[in-house]
Amino acid sequence: MEIEDKYKHKMILLVDDVASMRNMTKAILRDIGFENIDDTWDGMNALSLIKKGHYDLIICDWNMPKMDGSELLKILRKDKAYKSLPFLMLTSTSDIDHVKKAIAEGVTDYITKPFQPNYLCKKILSALS
């Protein structure tokens, strides 16, 4: 699956404490056509990057040290500048309570690991639409 030109230049921030997962996900994003991908290892660094720059989409792991994905999401949703910023929670936790919590906190969508590249692409395109 490859994305339309209008999506190729969207700015994506990928947040995951596992370097191999970040690298794999970045490779998938590049393979489907995204050109602007920043990454970091925890929510604290992500928050700093978000406040310094412009992102069209956040793809974030749930479980991370310092500040997890849920905490980052809550902070962003309280700030009107980021209230509608698309935020995909990418996690190995498929527990229904986690899904409900993420929805209550304003997540755009929830993706469980492992995932298929086409599935991730569909979720991203839906979030950006």
N, C-alpha and C positions, 0 to 999 in steps of 0.2 A: 504494500500500500504506500502511495506517495501523496503528499499534501499539495493543495493548490498553491500557486504563487503568492496569493494574498496572506497566507499563513507563514511562509518561509522566514520572514524577518521578525516575527513575534519574539519578544524577549521572554525566555523561560529561566526560572530559577529552580534548580534541582537540589533538594536538601535531604541528605541521608548520611548517617554516621559510618556506614560500611562503604569503603572506597570501591570495592569490586562491584557493588550494586550501583553506585554512582556511575562508574565507568561503563557498565553494561547498559544502563538506562540512557546515558548520553550517546552511546553508539547507536542504540535503537532510534533515538530522536534524530540523530544526523542521517541515518539510513532512510528515514521517511521524509526528510527534507528540511528539518529545522536547522537554522544556521546560527542562531544566537542563544547559546546555552551557558549559563553560569552555574556553578555548583559550590556547595559548602557542606560541612559536616554536622552542623547543629543549628537549632533554632535561634540561638543568640547571634551567631554570625549571619544567619539568614535575615534576621530583623535589621541588622546593621546595613546589609547590602540593599535591602528593600527601601530603607529610608534614604540611602544615598543615590539610588538609581530608579529606573522605570522598568517594571516587569509587567508582562501581559498575562502571565500564568505562573503559579507556584505549584510544584510537584514535591510533596513532602512526606517523608517517612513519619510514622507515629512515634516509635520508640527510639529516642536519642538522649544522650547525656546533656546536661546543663539546662536545655529547654526543649521539651518534646514538641511534636507536631501539633498536638492538641493545644498546648499553651501558646504556641505561635499563632495558631488560627484564632484563638480567643482575643489575643492582643490586636491582631489585624482587623477583626470584625468590630471591635470597639472604636476604631479610628475611622472616621468617615472617609478619609482619603483612600482607605484600602477595603472598605466595607464590601465592595462589589468585585474586588480582585479575584479572578478565578483561582480556586485552591483545590487541588486534587490530593487526597490523602492516599498514600501508597504504603501499604503495610502488610505484614504477614499475619496480622490479627484479624480474623474473620468473625470473631465473636459478635453476636447480634447487639449486645450492649455497647460495644465500641462503635458499631455502625450508627446506632441510635444517638450516642453521645456526639459523634462527629456531625451528624445531621442537625442536631439541636444547636451546635456551635456555629453552624453556617457553612459547612464544607460544601463545595460545589459538587464533588463526586468522590467516591471511595473505591479504591482498587486494591485487591488483595494480591500478594506475591505468592507464588510466581504468577506471572501474567504473560499473555501472548502479545507480541508487538502490535498486531492489528487491533487487538482489544484496547491497548493503551492509546493507540492513534485515534480510535473512535471516541474514546473518553475525552481526549485532548480537544479534538475538533468540536465536540459537543460543548465543552466548557468555553471555548473561544467564540462560539457562535452567538 
